[in-house]
Amino acid sequence: MTANWQALADSTVKQLETNVYPGRGIIIGLTPDATRYVQVYWIMGRSENSRNRIFVPEDNGFLRTEARDPAKLSDPSLIIYYPLRNEGGAHIVTNGDQTDTIWEALRSGRTFEQALATRTYEPDPPNFTPRISGLVDLNDTQNAYKLSILKSNENDESQTKRHFFHYEKAIAGYGHFISTYVGDGNPLPSFAGEPQLAPLFDDEKQTAEFYWNLLNGENKISLLVKSIRIADGTTSLTVINKDVEGGA
């Protein structure tokens, strides 16, 4: 079984290595030593406006996107948001302002699923970019983590397909990967199928550098790796911003 997991993970790595534009991506899983959950998130961009961004961590554990050069920011919608928020033992990662929707729902006693039932794909025709979201909740006794994809039904604006994936047990050394797109195109083709197995490492910086180096050099913008220690809920964060001191 383990050999099969490795083969599946290797296949995902090869796909990412050759994919010019997977767009924004999320991986959630467990370190090989099984002590920490891991959340990986990256952003990519093709336009000047999309590329004009960096990840900015906050002292409260949240992380926001911010314009690298405010003078060049032409449209903040869909590109300026919080990819990371947390509430109690719940740790949220998404590719848009649905982070806030989920965070507010959890604070009021509602669920990840209930929150996303109020949202759809992004309003950016002709792509109708999927909203991808993930949750690690240390208080959830049934699920190790959850992933979700909200996407249009073959670019039909009147229909939202809502996919939820619940992982009751994590696999040490692996996570599950989703992205907004399967590659470049016009319109951009949305991610399809189930989340794919992907490798993780005990060292947070190794995981960050591994995925940063896989992504297309021209289109990648920023990447983060967040670790959540299962025993006590403490977290750590590694951030890479392209062409920024301390980044890559």
SVG drawing of the C-alpha trace seen along z (x, -y; Angstrom):
<svg xmlns="http://www.w3.org/2000/svg" viewBox="-29 -55 46 57">
<polyline fill="none" stroke="black" stroke-width="0.4" points="0.0,0.0 2.8,-2.4 4.5,-1.8 1.3,-2.7 1.0,-5.9 4.5,-6.9 3.7,-6.2 0.7,-8.3 2.6,-11.1 5.4,-10.9 2.8,-11.2 1.5,-14.4 5.0,-15.8 5.7,-15.1 2.4,-16.8 3.3,-19.9 6.8,-20.0 5.5,-20.1 2.4,-22.2 2.9,-25.8 -0.1,-27.1 -1.9,-25.1 -2.9,-28.5 -3.5,-28.6 -2.9,-25.3 -3.6,-23.8 -2.0,-20.7 -3.1,-19.5 -1.6,-16.4 0.6,-15.0 4.4,-15.1 6.3,-11.8 6.8,-11.7 3.0,-12.1 3.4,-15.0 2.1,-17.9 -0.5,-18.7 0.7,-20.7 -1.0,-23.3 0.7,-24.4 -0.7,-27.2 0.7,-29.0 -0.4,-31.7 0.5,-32.2 -0.3,-34.9 -0.1,-35.9 -1.2,-39.5 0.8,-42.4 -2.0,-43.0 -2.0,-39.3 1.8,-39.2 1.9,-42.4 1.4,-40.5 3.2,-39.2 2.2,-37.1 2.3,-39.1 2.0,-37.1 0.3,-38.8 1.1,-38.4 -2.2,-36.6 -1.4,-33.8 -3.4,-35.2 -1.8,-35.8 -2.9,-38.3 -2.0,-39.1 -0.8,-42.6 0.2,-44.6 4.0,-44.5 3.7,-48.0 0.5,-49.8 0.9,-52.2 0.5,-49.4 -2.6,-47.8 -5.4,-48.2 -8.0,-45.9 -7.9,-44.5 -10.9,-42.2 -10.1,-38.5 -6.4,-39.1 -6.3,-40.8 -7.6,-38.6 -6.7,-36.4 -5.5,-32.9 -5.0,-32.0 -7.1,-32.5 -7.7,-30.4 -10.3,-30.1 -9.6,-28.0 -8.2,-24.7 -9.6,-25.3 -7.1,-26.3 -8.5,-27.6 -6.7,-28.0 -8.4,-29.2 -7.7,-30.9 -10.1,-33.9 -12.3,-35.9 -14.3,-32.7 -11.6,-32.4 -13.5,-35.2 -16.9,-33.4 -15.6,-30.2 -13.9,-32.0 -17.1,-33.9 -19.2,-30.7 -16.9,-28.8 -17.0,-31.7 -20.8,-31.5 -21.0,-27.7 -21.7,-26.9 -19.6,-24.5 -17.2,-24.6 -19.8,-23.1 -22.5,-25.5 -20.2,-28.4 -19.3,-27.4 -23.0,-26.7 -23.3,-30.5 -20.6,-30.9 -20.0,-30.1 -17.0,-30.1 -15.2,-33.4 -17.0,-36.0 -14.2,-36.2 -15.6,-35.1 -14.7,-33.3 -12.6,-31.4 -15.0,-31.2 -12.1,-30.3 -12.9,-27.6 -12.9,-28.5 -10.6,-26.0 -10.7,-25.7 -9.2,-23.5 -9.7,-23.0 -7.7,-21.3 -9.8,-21.3 -8.0,-19.8 -11.4,-19.6 -12.9,-17.4 -12.8,-13.8 -14.0,-12.4 -11.9,-14.1 -8.2,-14.8 -8.8,-17.5 -11.3,-18.6 -10.9,-20.0 -13.5,-21.7 -13.8,-22.9 -16.7,-25.1 -16.8,-25.4 -19.1,-26.2 -20.8,-23.3 -18.8,-23.4 -18.8,-27.3 -22.5,-27.4 -23.0,-30.5 -26.3,-29.3 -24.9,-26.1 -22.3,-25.6 -20.8,-22.2 -19.9,-21.8 -17.3,-19.1 -16.3,-18.2 -13.6,-15.7 -13.3,-14.5 -10.2,-12.7 -10.9,-10.8 -7.2,-9.7 -4.1,-11.4 -1.3,-9.4 2.1,-10.2 4.4,-11.8 1.6,-12.7 -1.1,-15.3 -3.9,-15.8 -3.5,-18.4 -6.0,-20.5 -5.6,-23.6 -7.7,-26.0 -6.6,-24.9 -5.2,-21.8 -3.1,-23.9 -2.9,-27.0 -5.6,-27.8 -8.3,-30.3 -10.6,-29.9 -8.4,-28.3 -9.5,-24.6 -10.7,-24.0 -9.2,-21.3 -11.2,-18.1 -11.5,-14.8 -10.4,-14.0 -7.6,-15.6 -4.2,-14.0 -1.7,-12.5 1.5,-14.7 4.6,-14.3 5.4,-16.2 8.5,-16.4 9.3,-16.8 11.2,-20.0 8.9,-22.9 11.4,-24.7 12.2,-21.6 8.5,-21.3 8.4,-25.0 11.5,-24.8 10.4,-21.5 7.1,-22.9 8.5,-26.3 11.1,-24.7 8.4,-22.6 6.3,-25.7 6.8,-27.5 9.5,-30.1 7.7,-32.8 4.2,-32.5 4.8,-31.6 4.4,-34.5 4.3,-33.4 4.1,-30.2 3.5,-29.3 3.8,-26.3 2.0,-26.2 2.6,-23.5 0.1,-22.6 1.4,-20.5 -1.2,-18.0 -0.2,-17.6 -0.6,-21.2 -1.9,-23.2 1.2,-25.4 1.9,-26.6 4.8,-27.7 4.9,-29.3 7.4,-29.6 6.7,-32.1 8.4,-32.6 7.8,-35.7 9.3,-35.9 12.2,-38.3 11.8,-39.6 14.6,-39.5 14.4,-36.2 12.3,-34.7 13.5,-32.9"/>
</svg>
